[in-house]
């Protein structure tokens, strides 16, 4: 699929600590309805002998995904699909045979996580990316057919990425901030000679989105604030200057989603017309705009097959992804058979649009790759990634719940209730806080969550006010008020758990990664009696320093973050007031801190200082530092180590089990 880009949402501190899942199909419901449904499921399971599994067994499950949107996922001869897999414990690039068989390794990294971008359109060369130990400074590489590798974006300290291809396949587009650390230029490479040139020199403040199929137009996005953004078009056959195409008043978000395959239109998302992000089309010749996809949920993306015959769009439907594939020649929806229940993702078309590749993931099953014949809709499964040692029936389906936060605001959540939990056998529980600001906890497979649930912990993934996916009013409720009502929503989530008769009301913890790690530390510092313990996974502890040390390549996104969080130059007093480090004397409940030494977003010093300050209180603090990770843990051995630390800590300080 080409030109499929997710709607831009400000989630700059939102990396998943150990694989929090992508979206799943689910049904909305209020807490009492969801709890009743969950109770019925657990009663039905009661007669089935429950078995627990180790962290290592959960993480022996393989993570797979297809190559980057906008790239060629199918080999030129159509026999293989380009994919990523961590089968060795480190992500590498593989060619997966469509007719079945074992994937063929195309890279053999033992240290840096490596990800597929695209096949070349007319030969067996492959594009891939990797950084250095999680520092996020990716380069783009070509793997030649003989296995040799060329770095297309050499240089120190730069960050580069794959952007797309021209319609004729003769030109490759990349982005790079090698010229200016704060601005990503668009580079064009001849696919034969691999000679590159600057196609668009970014004056700063813009984020390149895509190049039209004929190479004439460039579309770039400009975030102004967390609530306001614009789209600019650049005519490379004209002045070459960015031209604003979204003139407006007030706070309206616009984000480009790519050009139509015929090059006549631009698809963009906007919340101009209500609470939800809608998809619209702009005619490049006339400037006329017309609605394309409108719904009562956010439109996440719109994409097309290579000729444009098939259109794909997805809705963010109550923490699940609802995908529709439309045959634009007939207007009919493509129906797939042989596909298990779950969410579709990574949707890619082969060159002649006869075959579709995609992934399917559910609460109890990680992503697997499928192919389908578009003429019949019949699908075939190519991978089985869940560790065969794990019986899927021992895992837990999630339910969607809502509970009352401050002021009666209803807070959505994704609840995992352990098998056997009842009023007669109450279980300990965890409120998990997502990253952000502005992230969203979603349904789907998570080895981290399922391992904890498998060992008897209920997990509530809470979407406090300020989370995305529930309308723009809800999203902006915490602007310049972080650590206040949004944090109290998390505390209310803990109380909601305690109020359930199947939860042990004296055994509730809080846990989160990145911005969720901040919320965890803040809960311990500002609501010191609200939770029995907390797990802070690379969380911000000193907002003054974090906001001052944002990487240069964030550019205008930094300004948008400052608009939401406050500028450290003028709002340092408030930042100190909400920073756990400066209130660490209040932390009296046990805390576990997990950190990557190479994290460019939340620096190691953030965790070092909080650990030292909390220990000075005599508070029990465990600290795990990974020297070879950044903002999120990509090496399997480290994910296992972290997971074992989570369970050991919770058992000791929440459940009070013998060590």
Number of C-alpha atoms within 10 A of each C-alpha: 28 26 29 27 19 17 22 17 18 21 19 19 24 21 23 19 24 23 18 19 21 22 26 27 22 25 14 18 16 15 19 13 15 20 19 11 13 22 19 12 16 19 14 12 15 13 9 13 7 14 12 16 16 16 22 17 17 20 23 23 22 21 18 23 21 30 26 25 22 24 25 28 31 29 24 18 12 14 13 19 25 28 26 27 23 21 15 14 22 19 27 27 30 25 22 24 18 18 10 13 10 11 19 14 14 20 18 14 15 13 17 20 24 24 25 30 29 27 24 24 23 13 12 14 19 25 26 27 22 23 17 17 20 24 20 20 19 20 23 24 21 21 19 16 12 8 12 9 16 14 14 17 21 14 10 8 13 19 22 25 22 25 22 27 28 15 17 11 14 15 18 20 23 24 27 23 21 18 12 16 17 19 24 29 24 26 21 24 19 14 17 8 7 14 10 17 12 15 19 19 15 21 13 15 19 24 23 21 21 27 26 23 22 14 20 14 21 23 24 24 22 23 26 21 20 25 21 17 20 21 23 21 20 19 15 15 9 9 9 16 15 18 14 14 12 16 9 12 7 8 14 21 26 25 28 29 26 29 29 25 21 13 18 16 21 23 24 25 27 23 21 15 10 13 17 21 30 26 27 20 23 20 16 15 8 9 12 10 15 12 13 14 18 15 12 15 19 27 27 25 27 30 28 26 25 23 16 18 15 22 23 21 19 22 24 23 24 24 27 24 25 22 21 16 20 18 17 13 9 9 12 11 14 17 12 14 13 12 18 12 14 25 23 26 23 18 26 31 23 20 20 10 18 12 18 20 25 20 24 23 24 26 29 21 23 24 29 23 25 20 23 21 16 17 10 12 17 14 19 18 19 20 18 15 18 22 16 11 11 17 14 12 12 20 23 22 22 27 24 24 23 23 20 15 22 15 7 8 14 18 23 29 30 25 26 26 29 29 27 22 23 18 12 10 11 20 26 26 31 30 28 30 27 31 26 21 26 26 25 25 26 29 31 30 26 20 28 23 25 25 23 25 24 20 18 20 29 27 27 29 28 27 29 31 28 25 27 25 27 23 18 20 14 18 21 18 16 22 19 18 17 20 20 13 18 23 26 20 23 27 20 21 28 24 17 19 25 18 12 15 15 23 24 20 18 14 23 27 28 30 26 26 32 29 28 30 30 29 34 32 34 27 25 29 23 21 15 16 14 19 23 21 29 32 30 28 30 32 31 33 32 23 24 21 18 17 22 13 13 18 15 14 18 18 20 21 23 24 18 22 24 19 16 21 21 22 20 18 11 9 14 16 11 18 23 18 14 24 22 30 26 16 20 24 16 18 28 20 21 24 28 21 25 23 31 26 22 20 21 18 22 28 23 21 15 19 27 15 15 23 21 13 20 24 19 13 13 13 17 17 22 15 16 15 17 17 14 19 23 25 27 21 23 25 21 21 15 19 22 22 14 24 24 18 20 20 17 14 23 28 17 13 18 22 20 11 11 6 7
